[in-house]
Amino acid sequence: MNFKEIYVENWNVLDKEEAKRLKGVVCSEALIEHCVEYEYVKCAYIARRDEAKKLFDMGFDKGITVCPYMFFC
């Protein structure tokens, strides 16, 4: 896994195919939903601060970072 690509801040590059590939890499966590054991989760990135309460209510007890630029909202 290329973490430099996974955490890229902007996938809008001139080459449209490369942009599509990078967008897929950044969004790849959606492909492993319910398959990663909680013990392997280190933290969560969320788009808005108000979403943190939802995670806490579900029992999430790890670091949470508000990082709106990582999302499509």
CHARMM-style PDB file with segment names, atoms N, HN, CA, C and O in Angstrom:
ATOM      1  N   MET     1       0.845  -1.183   0.000  1.00  0.00      PROA
ATOM      2  CA  MET     1       0.000   0.000   0.000  1.00  0.00      PROA
ATOM      3  C   MET     1       0.889   1.244   0.000  1.00  0.00      PROA
ATOM      4  O   MET     1       1.849   1.345   0.763  1.00  0.00      PROA
ATOM      5  N   ASN     2       0.549   2.162  -0.856  1.00  0.00      PROA
ATOM      6  HN  ASN     2      -0.231   2.080  -1.476  1.00  0.00      PROA
ATOM      7  CA  ASN     2       1.298   3.403  -0.963  1.00  0.00      PROA
ATOM      8  C   ASN     2       0.560   4.476  -0.168  1.00  0.00      PROA
ATOM      9  O   ASN     2      -0.379   5.096  -0.668  1.00  0.00      PROA
ATOM     10  N   PHE     3       0.989   4.688   1.068  1.00  0.00      PROA
ATOM     11  HN  PHE     3       1.751   4.184   1.474  1.00  0.00      PROA
ATOM     12  CA  PHE     3       0.296   5.625   1.945  1.00  0.00      PROA
ATOM     13  C   PHE     3       0.404   7.063   1.453  1.00  0.00      PROA
ATOM     14  O   PHE     3      -0.453   7.889   1.767  1.00  0.00      PROA
ATOM     15  N   LYS     4       1.434   7.365   0.693  1.00  0.00      PROA
ATOM     16  HN  LYS     4       2.129   6.693   0.438  1.00  0.00      PROA
ATOM     17  CA  LYS     4       1.541   8.706   0.109  1.00  0.00      PROA
ATOM     18  C   LYS     4       0.357   8.962  -0.829  1.00  0.00      PROA
ATOM     19  O   LYS     4      -0.181  10.068  -0.872  1.00  0.00      PROA
ATOM     20  N   GLU     5      -0.042   7.932  -1.578  1.00  0.00      PROA
ATOM     21  HN  GLU     5       0.395   7.033  -1.543  1.00  0.00      PROA
ATOM     22  CA  GLU     5      -1.199   8.063  -2.460  1.00  0.00      PROA
ATOM     23  C   GLU     5      -2.508   8.009  -1.680  1.00  0.00      PROA
ATOM     24  O   GLU     5      -3.440   8.750  -1.992  1.00  0.00      PROA
ATOM     25  N   ILE     6      -2.592   7.162  -0.692  1.00  0.00      PROA
ATOM     26  HN  ILE     6      -1.835   6.560  -0.439  1.00  0.00      PROA
ATOM     27  CA  ILE     6      -3.829   7.030   0.079  1.00  0.00      PROA
ATOM     28  C   ILE     6      -4.209   8.344   0.739  1.00  0.00      PROA
ATOM     29  O   ILE     6      -5.389   8.687   0.809  1.00  0.00      PROA
ATOM     30  N   TYR     7      -3.222   9.079   1.222  1.00  0.00      PROA
ATOM     31  HN  TYR     7      -2.263   8.801   1.165  1.00  0.00      PROA
ATOM     32  CA  TYR     7      -3.483  10.330   1.932  1.00  0.00      PROA
ATOM     33  C   TYR     7      -3.229  11.570   1.075  1.00  0.00      PROA
ATOM     34  O   TYR     7      -3.050  12.664   1.610  1.00  0.00      PROA
ATOM     35  N   VAL     8      -3.212  11.407  -0.240  1.00  0.00      PROA
ATOM     36  HN  VAL     8      -3.357  10.518  -0.674  1.00  0.00      PROA
ATOM     37  CA  VAL     8      -3.019  12.553  -1.127  1.00  0.00      PROA
ATOM     38  C   VAL     8      -4.148  13.571  -0.884  1.00  0.00      PROA
ATOM     39  O   VAL     8      -5.309  13.192  -0.726  1.00  0.00      PROA
ATOM     40  N   GLU     9      -3.804  14.832  -0.857  1.00  0.00      PROA
ATOM     41  HN  GLU     9      -2.861  15.140  -0.985  1.00  0.00      PROA
ATOM     42  CA  GLU     9      -4.798  15.875  -0.575  1.00  0.00      PROA
ATOM     43  C   GLU     9      -5.571  16.301  -1.811  1.00  0.00      PROA
ATOM     44  O   GLU     9      -6.645  16.891  -1.695  1.00  0.00      PROA
ATOM     45  N   ASN    10      -5.044  16.014  -2.982  1.00  0.00      PROA
ATOM     46  HN  ASN    10      -4.171  15.535  -3.076  1.00  0.00      PROA
ATOM     47  CA  ASN    10      -5.728  16.443  -4.200  1.00  0.00      PROA
ATOM     48  C   ASN    10      -5.436  15.439  -5.311  1.00  0.00      PROA
ATOM     49  O   ASN    10      -4.280  15.253  -5.693  1.00  0.00      PROA
ATOM     50  N   TRP    11      -6.460  14.803  -5.821  1.00  0.00      PROA
ATOM     51  HN  TRP    11      -7.399  14.954  -5.511  1.00  0.00      PROA
ATOM     52  CA  TRP    11      -6.291  13.829  -6.895  1.00  0.00      PROA
ATOM     53  C   TRP    11      -6.608  14.441  -8.257  1.00  0.00      PROA
ATOM     54  O   TRP    11      -6.639  13.731  -9.261  1.00  0.00      PROA
ATOM     55  N   ASN    12      -6.842  15.738  -8.300  1.00  0.00      PROA
ATOM     56  HN  ASN    12      -6.818  16.315  -7.483  1.00  0.00      PROA
ATOM     57  CA  ASN    12      -7.141  16.417  -9.562  1.00  0.00      PROA
ATOM     58  C   ASN    12      -5.845  16.738 -10.300  1.00  0.00      PROA
ATOM     59  O   ASN    12      -5.302  17.837 -10.192  1.00  0.00      PROA
ATOM     60  N   VAL    13      -5.371  15.762 -11.041  1.00  0.00      PROA
ATOM     61  HN  VAL    13      -5.812  14.869 -11.129  1.00  0.00      PROA
ATOM     62  CA  VAL    13      -4.168  15.914 -11.845  1.00  0.00      PROA
ATOM     63  C   VAL    13      -4.582  16.027 -13.313  1.00  0.00      PROA
ATOM     64  O   VAL    13      -5.720  15.716 -13.664  1.00  0.00      PROA
ATOM     65  N   LEU    14      -3.671  16.467 -14.158  1.00  0.00      PROA
ATOM     66  HN  LEU    14      -2.747  16.720 -13.873  1.00  0.00      PROA
ATOM     67  CA  LEU    14      -4.002  16.702 -15.570  1.00  0.00      PROA
ATOM     68  C   LEU    14      -4.436  15.433 -16.294  1.00  0.00      PROA
ATOM     69  O   LEU    14      -5.360  15.470 -17.106  1.00  0.00      PROA
ATOM     70  N   ASP    15      -3.790  14.330 -16.012  1.00  0.00      PROA
ATOM     71  HN  ASP    15      -3.039  14.300 -15.351  1.00  0.00      PROA
ATOM     72  CA  ASP    15      -4.123  13.068 -16.670  1.00  0.00      PROA
ATOM     73  C   ASP    15      -5.405  12.501 -16.054  1.00  0.00      PROA
ATOM     74  O   ASP    15      -5.422  12.125 -14.882  1.00  0.00      PROA
ATOM     75  N   LYS    16      -6.473  12.440 -16.846  1.00  0.00      PROA
ATOM     76  HN  LYS    16      -6.459  12.745 -17.799  1.00  0.00      PROA
ATOM     77  CA  LYS    16      -7.786  12.017 -16.334  1.00  0.00      PROA
ATOM     78  C   LYS    16      -7.778  10.578 -15.815  1.00  0.00      PROA
ATOM     79  O   LYS    16      -8.436  10.281 -14.818  1.00  0.00      PROA
ATOM     80  N   GLU    17      -7.055   9.698 -16.467  1.00  0.00      PROA
ATOM     81  HN  GLU    17      -6.521   9.939 -17.277  1.00  0.00      PROA
ATOM     82  CA  GLU    17      -6.982   8.310 -16.008  1.00  0.00      PROA
ATOM     83  C   GLU    17      -6.252   8.220 -14.669  1.00  0.00      PROA
ATOM     84  O   GLU    17      -6.656   7.460 -13.789  1.00  0.00      PROA
ATOM     85  N   GLU    18      -5.182   8.992 -14.518  1.00  0.00      PROA
ATOM     86  HN  GLU    18      -4.854   9.609 -15.234  1.00  0.00      PROA
ATOM     87  CA  GLU    18      -4.449   9.011 -13.249  1.00  0.00      PROA
ATOM     88  C   GLU    18      -5.315   9.601 -12.147  1.00  0.00      PROA
ATOM     89  O   GLU    18      -5.283   9.123 -11.013  1.00  0.00      PROA
ATOM     90  N   ALA    19      -6.088  10.635 -12.465  1.00  0.00      PROA
ATOM     91  HN  ALA    19      -6.114  11.023 -13.387  1.00  0.00      PROA
ATOM     92  CA  ALA    19      -6.997  11.235 -11.483  1.00  0.00      PROA
ATOM     93  C   ALA    19      -8.031  10.210 -11.024  1.00  0.00      PROA
ATOM     94  O   ALA    19      -8.337  10.123  -9.834  1.00  0.00      PROA
ATOM     95  N   LYS    20      -8.563   9.442 -11.956  1.00  0.00      PROA
ATOM     96  HN  LYS    20      -8.314   9.513 -12.922  1.00  0.00      PROA
ATOM     97  CA  LYS    20      -9.545   8.403 -11.618  1.00  0.00      PROA
ATOM     98  C   LYS    20      -8.915   7.335 -10.726  1.00  0.00      PROA
ATOM     99  O   LYS    20      -9.531   6.883  -9.761  1.00  0.00      PROA
ATOM    100  N   ARG    21      -7.684   6.933 -11.054  1.00  0.00      PROA
ATOM    101  HN  ARG    21      -7.184   7.299 -11.838  1.00  0.00      PROA
ATOM    102  CA  ARG    21      -6.988   5.919 -10.270  1.00  0.00      PROA
ATOM    103  C   ARG    21      -6.724   6.420  -8.850  1.00  0.00      PROA
ATOM    104  O   ARG    21      -6.968   5.703  -7.880  1.00  0.00      PROA
ATOM    105  N   LEU    22      -6.225   7.652  -8.733  1.00  0.00      PROA
ATOM    106  HN  LEU    22      -6.026   8.234  -9.521  1.00  0.00      PROA
ATOM    107  CA  LEU    22      -5.943   8.219  -7.414  1.00  0.00      PROA
ATOM    108  C   LEU    22      -7.213   8.357  -6.575  1.00  0.00      PROA
ATOM    109  O   LEU    22      -7.197   8.085  -5.374  1.00  0.00      PROA
ATOM    110  N   LYS    23      -8.295   8.771  -7.193  1.00  0.00      PROA
ATOM    111  HN  LYS    23      -8.308   8.992  -8.169  1.00  0.00      PROA
ATOM    112  CA  LYS    23      -9.572   8.898  -6.481  1.00  0.00      PROA
ATOM    113  C   LYS    23      -9.989   7.539  -5.921  1.00  0.00      PROA
ATOM    114  O   LYS    23     -10.489   7.458  -4.799  1.00  0.00      PROA
ATOM    115  N   GLY    24      -9.789   6.488  -6.683  1.00  0.00      PROA
ATOM    116  HN  GLY    24      -9.382   6.554  -7.595  1.00  0.00      PROA
ATOM    117  CA  GLY    24     -10.107   5.137  -6.222  1.00  0.00      PROA
ATOM    118  C   GLY    24      -9.225   4.704  -5.061  1.00  0.00      PROA
ATOM    119  O   GLY    24      -9.695   4.050  -4.130  1.00  0.00      PROA
ATOM    120  N   VAL    25      -7.948   5.067  -5.114  1.00  0.00      PROA
ATOM    121  HN  VAL    25      -7.567   5.598  -5.870  1.00  0.00      PROA
ATOM    122  CA  VAL    25      -7.021   4.730  -4.031  1.00  0.00      PROA
ATOM    123  C   VAL    25      -7.444   5.436  -2.749  1.00  0.00      PROA
ATOM    124  O   VAL    25      -7.477   4.826  -1.680  1.00  0.00      PROA
ATOM    125  N   VAL    26      -7.766   6.716  -2.857  1.00  0.00      PROA
ATOM    126  HN  VAL    26      -7.739   7.212  -3.725  1.00  0.00      PROA
ATOM    127  CA  VAL    26      -8.162   7.500  -1.682  1.00  0.00      PROA
ATOM    128  C   VAL    26      -9.450   6.950  -1.071  1.00  0.00      PROA
ATOM    129  O   VAL    26      -9.618   6.983   0.148  1.00  0.00      PROA
ATOM    130  N   CYS    27     -10.341   6.452  -1.890  1.00  0.00      PROA
ATOM    131  HN  CYS    27     -10.205   6.425  -2.880  1.00  0.00      PROA
ATOM    132  CA  CYS    27     -11.646   5.965  -1.409  1.00  0.00      PROA
ATOM    133  C   CYS    27     -11.652   4.459  -1.145  1.00  0.00      PROA
ATOM    134  O   CYS    27     -12.716   3.888  -0.909  1.00  0.00      PROA
ATOM    135  N   SER    28     -10.519   3.822  -1.178  1.00  0.00      PROA
ATOM    136  HN  SER    28      -9.654   4.286  -1.369  1.00  0.00      PROA
ATOM    137  CA  SER    28     -10.464   2.362  -1.092  1.00  0.00      PROA
ATOM    138  C   SER    28     -10.967   1.800   0.231  1.00  0.00      PROA
ATOM    139  O   SER    28     -11.353   0.632   0.281  1.00  0.00      PROA
ATOM    140  N   GLU    29     -10.977   2.589   1.305  1.00  0.00      PROA
ATOM    141  HN  GLU    29     -10.664   3.537   1.264  1.00  0.00      PROA
ATOM    142  CA  GLU    29     -11.457   2.052   2.580  1.00  0.00      PROA
ATOM    143  C   GLU    29     -12.908   1.592   2.494  1.00  0.00      PROA
ATOM    144  O   GLU    29     -13.331   0.744   3.280  1.00  0.00      PROA
ATOM    145  N   ALA    30     -13.659   2.126   1.572  1.00  0.00      PROA
ATOM    146  HN  ALA    30     -13.315   2.815   0.934  1.00  0.00      PROA
ATOM    147  CA  ALA    30     -15.054   1.709   1.407  1.00  0.00      PROA
ATOM    148  C   ALA    30     -15.141   0.261   0.925  1.00  0.00      PROA
ATOM    149  O   ALA    30     -16.180  -0.379   1.086  1.00  0.00      PROA
ATOM    150  N   LEU    31     -14.088  -0.250   0.350  1.00  0.00      PROA
ATOM    151  HN  LEU    31     -13.243   0.270   0.219  1.00  0.00      PROA
ATOM    152  CA  LEU    31     -14.101  -1.609  -0.181  1.00  0.00      PROA
ATOM    153  C   LEU    31     -13.860  -2.668   0.880  1.00  0.00      PROA
ATOM    154  O   LEU    31     -14.044  -3.853   0.605  1.00  0.00      PROA
ATOM    155  N   ILE    32     -13.457  -2.284   2.079  1.00  0.00      PROA
ATOM    156  HN  ILE    32     -13.308  -1.321   2.302  1.00  0.00      PROA
ATOM    157  CA  ILE    32     -13.142  -3.260   3.120  1.00  0.00      PROA
ATOM    158  C   ILE    32     -14.051  -3.125   4.345  1.00  0.00      PROA
ATOM    159  O   ILE    32     -13.714  -3.609   5.425  1.00  0.00      PROA
ATOM    160  N   GLU    33     -15.178  -2.481   4.179  1.00  0.00      PROA
ATOM    161  HN  GLU    33     -15.452  -2.087   3.302  1.00  0.00      PROA
ATOM    162  CA  GLU    33     -16.114  -2.303   5.282  1.00  0.00      PROA
ATOM    163  C   GLU    33     -16.459  -3.650   5.914  1.00  0.00      PROA
ATOM    164  O   GLU    33     -16.700  -4.627   5.206  1.00  0.00      PROA
ATOM    165  N   HSD    34     -16.481  -3.699   7.229  1.00  0.00      PROA
ATOM    166  HN  HSD    34     -16.285  -2.905   7.804  1.00  0.00      PROA
ATOM    167  CA  HSD    34     -16.825  -4.876   8.034  1.00  0.00      PROA
ATOM    168  C   HSD    34     -15.790  -5.998   7.939  1.00  0.00      PROA
ATOM    169  O   HSD    34     -16.048  -7.104   8.416  1.00  0.00      PROA
ATOM    170  N   CYS    35     -14.639  -5.744   7.342  1.00  0.00      PROA
ATOM    171  HN  CYS    35     -14.430  -4.846   6.955  1.00  0.00      PROA
ATOM    172  CA  CYS    35     -13.632  -6.794   7.213  1.00  0.00      PROA
ATOM    173  C   CYS    35     -12.405  -6.538   8.071  1.00  0.00      PROA
ATOM    174  O   CYS    35     -11.606  -7.452   8.278  1.00  0.00      PROA
ATOM    175  N   VAL    36     -12.233  -5.347   8.568  1.00  0.00      PROA
ATOM    176  HN  VAL    36     -12.881  -4.604   8.400  1.00  0.00      PROA
ATOM    177  CA  VAL    36     -11.067  -5.017   9.385  1.00  0.00      PROA
ATOM    178  C   VAL    36     -11.480  -5.065  10.850  1.00  0.00      PROA
ATOM    179  O   VAL    36     -12.397  -4.356  11.266  1.00  0.00      PROA
ATOM    180  N   GLU    37     -10.808  -5.895  11.624  1.00  0.00      PROA
ATOM    181  HN  GLU    37     -10.063  -6.470  11.286  1.00  0.00      PROA
ATOM    182  CA  GLU    37     -11.123  -5.992  13.046  1.00  0.00      PROA
ATOM    183  C   GLU    37     -10.825  -4.661  13.733  1.00  0.00      PROA
ATOM    184  O   GLU    37      -9.865  -3.974  13.384  1.00  0.00      PROA
ATOM    185  N   TYR    38     -11.648  -4.307  14.704  1.00  0.00      PROA
ATOM    186  HN  TYR    38     -12.428  -4.865  14.987  1.00  0.00      PROA
ATOM    187  CA  TYR    38     -11.536  -3.033  15.402  1.00  0.00      PROA
ATOM    188  C   TYR    38     -10.149  -2.824  16.006  1.00  0.00      PROA
ATOM    189  O   TYR    38      -9.668  -1.693  16.072  1.00  0.00      PROA
ATOM    190  N   GLU    39      -9.516  -3.886  16.440  1.00  0.00      PROA
ATOM    191  HN  GLU    39      -9.907  -4.804  16.386  1.00  0.00      PROA
ATOM    192  CA  GLU    39      -8.188  -3.759  17.059  1.00  0.00      PROA
ATOM    193  C   GLU    39      -7.159  -3.170  16.095  1.00  0.00      PROA
ATOM    194  O   GLU    39      -6.150  -2.617  16.534  1.00  0.00      PROA
ATOM    195  N   TYR    40      -7.402  -3.283  14.784  1.00  0.00      PROA
ATOM    196  HN  TYR    40      -8.221  -3.732  14.428  1.00  0.00      PROA
ATOM    197  CA  TYR    40      -6.469  -2.760  13.788  1.00  0.00      PROA
ATOM    198  C   TYR    40      -6.769  -1.311  13.395  1.00  0.00      PROA
ATOM    199  O   TYR    40      -5.962  -0.674  12.718  1.00  0.00      PROA
ATOM    200  N   VAL    41      -7.899  -0.801  13.806  1.00  0.00      PROA
ATOM    201  HN  VAL    41      -8.555  -1.319  14.356  1.00  0.00      PROA
ATOM    202  CA  VAL    41      -8.253   0.590  13.510  1.00  0.00      PROA
ATOM    203  C   VAL    41      -7.479   1.486  14.465  1.00  0.00      PROA
ATOM    204  O   VAL    41      -7.529   1.301  15.681  1.00  0.00      PROA
ATOM    205  N   LYS    42      -6.768   2.450  13.911  1.00  0.00      PROA
ATOM    206  HN  LYS    42      -6.728   2.600  12.923  1.00  0.00      PROA
ATOM    207  CA  LYS    42      -5.948   3.340  14.737  1.00  0.00      PROA
ATOM    208  C   LYS    42      -6.648   4.659  15.042  1.00  0.00      PROA
ATOM    209  O   LYS    42      -6.453   5.230  16.115  1.00  0.00      PROA
ATOM    210  N   CYS    43      -7.466   5.150  14.104  1.00  0.00      PROA
ATOM    211  HN  CYS    43      -7.625   4.686  13.232  1.00  0.00      PROA
ATOM    212  CA  CYS    43      -8.134   6.429  14.293  1.00  0.00      PROA
ATOM    213  C   CYS    43      -9.238   6.565  13.242  1.00  0.00      PROA
ATOM    214  O   CYS    43      -9.419   5.691  12.394  1.00  0.00      PROA
ATOM    215  N   ALA    44      -9.957   7.660  13.315  1.00  0.00      PROA
ATOM    216  HN  ALA    44      -9.809   8.370  14.003  1.00  0.00      PROA
ATOM    217  CA  ALA    44     -11.007   7.944  12.331  1.00  0.00      PROA
ATOM    218  C   ALA    44     -10.864   9.376  11.852  1.00  0.00      PROA
ATOM    219  O   ALA    44     -10.548  10.280  12.625  1.00  0.00      PROA
ATOM    220  N   TYR    45     -11.100   9.562  10.574  1.00  0.00      PROA
ATOM    221  HN  TYR    45     -11.356   8.827   9.946  1.00  0.00      PROA
ATOM    222  CA  TYR    45     -11.162  10.900   9.995  1.00  0.00      PROA
ATOM    223  C   TYR    45     -12.622  11.173   9.680  1.00  0.00      PROA
ATOM    224  O   TYR    45     -13.309  10.328   9.106  1.00  0.00      PROA
ATOM    225  N   ILE    46     -13.091  12.345  10.053  1.00  0.00      PROA
ATOM    226  HN  ILE    46     -12.533  13.032  10.519  1.00  0.00      PROA
ATOM    227  CA  ILE    46     -14.484  12.706   9.811  1.00  0.00      PROA
ATOM    228  C   ILE    46     -14.548  14.060   9.120  1.00  0.00      PROA
ATOM    229  O   ILE    46     -13.613  14.856   9.207  1.00  0.00      PROA
ATOM    230  N   ALA    47     -15.656  14.314   8.434  1.00  0.00      PROA
ATOM    231  HN  ALA    47     -16.415  13.667   8.363  1.00  0.00      PROA
ATOM    232  CA  ALA    47     -15.808  15.563   7.683  1.00  0.00      PROA
ATOM    233  C   ALA    47     -16.243  16.720   8.573  1.00  0.00      PROA
ATOM    234  O   ALA    47     -15.845  17.863   8.350  1.00  0.00      PROA
ATOM    235  N   ARG    48     -17.066  16.423   9.589  1.00  0.00      PROA
ATOM    236  HN  ARG    48     -17.389  15.494   9.770  1.00  0.00      PROA
ATOM    237  CA  ARG    48     -17.597  17.493  10.443  1.00  0.00      PROA
ATOM    238  C   ARG    48     -17.500  17.104  11.912  1.00  0.00      PROA
ATOM    239  O   ARG    48     -17.667  15.937  12.266  1.00  0.00      PROA
ATOM    240  N   ARG    49     -17.234  18.070  12.747  1.00  0.00      PROA
ATOM    241  HN  ARG    49     -17.098  19.018  12.460  1.00  0.00      PROA
ATOM    242  CA  ARG    49     -17.067  17.840  14.182  1.00  0.00      PROA
ATOM    243  C   ARG    49     -18.286  17.154  14.808  1.00  0.00      PROA
ATOM    244  O   ARG    49     -18.132  16.321  15.700  1.00  0.00      PROA
ATOM    245  N   ASP    50     -19.490  17.495  14.351  1.00  0.00      PROA
ATOM    246  HN  ASP    50     -19.616  18.172  13.626  1.00  0.00      PROA
ATOM    247  CA  ASP    50     -20.698  16.914  14.957  1.00  0.00      PROA
ATOM    248  C   ASP    50     -20.801  15.402  14.744  1.00  0.00      PROA
ATOM    249  O   ASP    50     -21.578  14.737  15.429  1.00  0.00      PROA
ATOM    250  N   GLU    51     -20.032  14.855  13.806  1.00  0.00      PROA
ATOM    251  HN  GLU    51     -19.401  15.395  13.250  1.00  0.00      PROA
ATOM    252  CA  GLU    51     -20.052  13.412  13.574  1.00  0.00      PROA
ATOM    253  C   GLU    51     -19.315  12.639  14.672  1.00  0.00      PROA
ATOM    254  O   GLU    51     -19.522  11.435  14.825  1.00  0.00      PROA
ATOM    255  N   ALA    52     -18.469  13.315  15.427  1.00  0.00      PROA
ATOM    256  HN  ALA    52     -18.301  14.293  15.303  1.00  0.00      PROA
ATOM    257  CA  ALA    52     -17.708  12.648  16.487  1.00  0.00      PROA
ATOM    258  C   ALA    52     -18.638  12.030  17.525  1.00  0.00      PROA
ATOM    259  O   ALA    52     -18.369  10.932  18.011  1.00  0.00      PROA
ATOM    260  N   LYS    53     -19.718  12.707  17.871  1.00  0.00      PROA
ATOM    261  HN  LYS    53     -19.937  13.599  17.477  1.00  0.00      PROA
ATOM    262  CA  LYS    53     -20.657  12.189  18.870  1.00  0.00      PROA
ATOM    263  C   LYS    53     -21.227  10.841  18.430  1.00  0.00      PROA
ATOM    264  O   LYS    53     -21.388   9.936  19.248  1.00  0.00      PROA
ATOM    265  N   LYS    54     -21.528  10.713  17.158  1.00  0.00      PROA
ATOM    266  HN  LYS    54     -21.397  11.448  16.493  1.00  0.00      PROA
ATOM    267  CA  LYS    54     -22.056   9.440  16.640  1.00  0.00      PROA
ATOM    268  C   LYS    54     -21.047   8.310  16.876  1.00  0.00      PROA
ATOM    269  O   LYS    54     -21.418   7.206  17.276  1.00  0.00      PROA
ATOM    270  N   LEU    55     -19.773   8.603  16.623  1.00  0.00      PROA
ATOM    271  HN  LEU    55     -19.472   9.500  16.299  1.00  0.00      PROA
ATOM    272  CA  LEU    55     -18.751   7.578  16.846  1.00  0.00      PROA
ATOM    273  C   LEU    55     -18.624   7.229  18.321  1.00  0.00      PROA
ATOM    274  O   LEU    55     -18.552   6.054  18.683  1.00  0.00      PROA
ATOM    275  N   PHE    56     -18.597   8.252  19.173  1.00  0.00      PROA
ATOM    276  HN  PHE    56     -18.655   9.206  18.880  1.00  0.00      PROA
ATOM    277  CA  PHE    56     -18.525   8.002  20.620  1.00  0.00      PROA
ATOM    278  C   PHE    56     -19.718   7.175  21.086  1.00  0.00      PROA
ATOM    279  O   PHE    56     -19.561   6.256  21.890  1.00  0.00      PROA
ATOM    280  N   ASP    57     -20.902   7.493  20.590  1.00  0.00      PROA
ATOM    281  HN  ASP    57     -21.030   8.240  19.937  1.00  0.00      PROA
ATOM    282  CA  ASP    57     -22.120   6.764  20.981  1.00  0.00      PROA
ATOM    283  C   ASP    57     -22.070   5.294  20.555  1.00  0.00      PROA
ATOM    284  O   ASP    57     -22.705   4.442  21.177  1.00  0.00      PROA
ATOM    285  N   MET    58     -21.319   5.002  19.501  1.00  0.00      PROA
ATOM    286  HN  MET    58     -20.803   5.694  18.995  1.00  0.00      PROA
ATOM    287  CA  MET    58     -21.185   3.617  19.037  1.00  0.00      PROA
ATOM    288  C   MET    58     -20.054   2.887  19.758  1.00  0.00      PROA
ATOM    289  O   MET    58     -19.807   1.708  19.505  1.00  0.00      PROA
ATOM    290  N   GLY    59     -19.361   3.603  20.668  1.00  0.00      PROA
ATOM    291  HN  GLY    59     -19.561   4.560  20.874  1.00  0.00      PROA
ATOM    292  CA  GLY    59     -18.292   2.970  21.427  1.00  0.00      PROA
ATOM    293  C   GLY    59     -16.900   3.185  20.864  1.00  0.00      PROA
ATOM    294  O   GLY    59     -15.948   2.554  21.324  1.00  0.00      PROA
ATOM    295  N   PHE    60     -16.761   4.052  19.886  1.00  0.00      PROA
ATOM    296  HN  PHE    60     -17.534   4.564  19.512  1.00  0.00      PROA
ATOM    297  CA  PHE    60     -15.443   4.327  19.303  1.00  0.00      PROA
ATOM    298  C   PHE    60     -14.612   5.085  20.321  1.00  0.00      PROA
ATOM    299  O   PHE    60     -15.001   6.164  20.768  1.00  0.00      PROA
ATOM    300  N   ASP    61     -13.467   4.523  20.689  1.00  0.00      PROA
ATOM    301  HN  ASP    61     -13.151   3.647  20.325  1.00  0.00      PROA
ATOM    302  CA  ASP    61     -12.652   5.125  21.748  1.00  0.00      PROA
ATOM    303  C   ASP    61     -11.223   5.439  21.286  1.00  0.00      PROA
ATOM    304  O   ASP    61     -10.287   5.454  22.085  1.00  0.00      PROA
ATOM    305  N   LYS    62     -11.080   5.685  20.000  1.00  0.00      PROA
ATOM    306  HN  LYS    62     -11.841   5.672  19.351  1.00  0.00      PROA
ATOM    307  CA  LYS    62      -9.760   5.987  19.450  1.00  0.00      PROA
ATOM    308  C   LYS    62      -9.748   7.426  18.939  1.00  0.00      PROA
ATOM    309  O   LYS    62     -10.768   8.114  18.979  1.00  0.00      PROA
ATOM    310  N   GLY    63      -8.605   7.868  18.466  1.00  0.00      PROA
ATOM    311  HN  GLY    63      -7.776   7.309  18.434  1.00  0.00      PROA
ATOM    312  CA  GLY    63      -8.472   9.241  18.001  1.00  0.00      PROA
ATOM    313  C   GLY    63      -9.399   9.579  16.844  1.00  0.00      PROA
ATOM    314  O   GLY    63      -9.641   8.757  15.960  1.00  0.00      PROA
ATOM    315  N   ILE    64      -9.911  10.799  16.863  1.00  0.00      PROA
ATOM    316  HN  ILE    64      -9.714  11.467  17.581  1.00  0.00      PROA
ATOM    317  CA  ILE    64     -10.794  11.280  15.807  1.00  0.00      PROA
ATOM    318  C   ILE    64     -10.235  12.612  15.307  1.00  0.00      PROA
ATOM    319  O   ILE    64      -9.938  13.509  16.096  1.00  0.00      PROA
ATOM    320  N   THR    65     -10.099  12.723  13.994  1.00  0.00      PROA
ATOM    321  HN  THR    65     -10.341  11.994  13.354  1.00  0.00      PROA
ATOM    322  CA  THR    65      -9.590  13.946  13.387  1.00  0.00      PROA
ATOM    323  C   THR    65     -10.626  14.500  12.423  1.00  0.00      PROA
ATOM    324  O   THR    65     -11.094  13.791  11.533  1.00  0.00      PROA
ATOM    325  N   VAL    66     -10.984  15.761  12.599  1.00  0.00      PROA
ATOM    326  HN  VAL    66     -10.604  16.338  13.322  1.00  0.00      PROA
ATOM    327  CA  VAL    66     -11.893  16.435  11.669  1.00  0.00      PROA
ATOM    328  C   VAL    66     -11.045  16.904  10.489  1.00  0.00      PROA
ATOM    329  O   VAL    66     -10.105  17.681  10.659  1.00  0.00      PROA
ATOM    330  N   CYS    67     -11.384  16.429   9.302  1.00  0.00      PROA
ATOM    331  HN  CYS    67     -12.148  15.798   9.164  1.00  0.00      PROA
ATOM    332  CA  CYS    67     -10.565  16.692   8.126  1.00  0.00      PROA
ATOM    333  C   CYS    67     -11.483  16.790   6.897  1.00  0.00      PROA
ATOM    334  O   CYS    67     -11.498  15.876   6.073  1.00  0.00      PROA
ATOM    335  N   PRO    68     -12.247  17.884   6.761  1.00  0.00      PROA
ATOM    336  CA  PRO    68     -13.256  17.972   5.717  1.00  0.00      PROA
ATOM    337  C   PRO    68     -12.722  17.844   4.289  1.00  0.00      PROA
ATOM    338  O   PRO    68     -13.441  17.368   3.411  1.00  0.00      PROA
ATOM    339  N   TYR    69     -11.485  18.257   4.040  1.00  0.00      PROA
ATOM    340  HN  TYR    69     -10.901  18.644   4.753  1.00  0.00      PROA
ATOM    341  CA  TYR    69     -10.977  18.204   2.668  1.00  0.00      PROA
ATOM    342  C   TYR    69     -10.790  16.775   2.147  1.00  0.00      PROA
ATOM    343  O   TYR    69     -10.593  16.572   0.949  1.00  0.00      PROA
ATOM    344  N   MET    70     -10.851  15.780   3.050  1.00  0.00      PROA
ATOM    345  HN  MET    70     -11.011  15.945   4.024  1.00  0.00      PROA
ATOM    346  CA  MET    70     -10.708  14.384   2.630  1.00  0.00      PROA
ATOM    347  C   MET    70     -12.003  13.800   2.086  1.00  0.00      PROA
ATOM    348  O   MET    70     -12.014  12.671   1.596  1.00  0.00      PROA
ATOM    349  N   PHE    71     -13.086  14.550   2.165  1.00  0.00      PROA
ATOM    350  HN  PHE    71     -13.077  15.467   2.563  1.00  0.00      PROA
ATOM    351  CA  PHE    71     -14.405  14.023   1.812  1.00  0.00      PROA
ATOM    352  C   PHE    71     -15.016  14.803   0.663  1.00  0.00      PROA
ATOM    353  O   PHE    71     -14.541  15.878   0.298  1.00  0.00      PROA
ATOM    354  N   PHE    72     -16.082  14.242   0.100  1.00  0.00      PROA
ATOM    355  HN  PHE    72     -16.468  13.369   0.396  1.00  0.00      PROA
ATOM    356  CA  PHE    72     -16.750  14.845  -1.040  1.00  0.00      PROA
ATOM    357  C   PHE    72     -17.917  15.732  -0.642  1.00  0.00      PROA
ATOM    358  O   PHE    72     -18.759  16.048  -1.482  1.00  0.00      PROA
ATOM    359  N   CYS    73     -17.989  16.144   0.626  1.00  0.00      PROA
ATOM    360  HN  CYS    73     -17.305  15.887   1.309  1.00  0.00      PROA
ATOM    361  CA  CYS    73     -19.136  16.934   1.060  1.00  0.00      PROA
ATOM    362  C   CYS    73     -18.948  18.400   0.773  1.00  0.00      PROA
ATOM    363  OT1 CYS    73     -19.826  19.207   1.078  1.00  0.00      PROA
TER     364      CYS     73
END
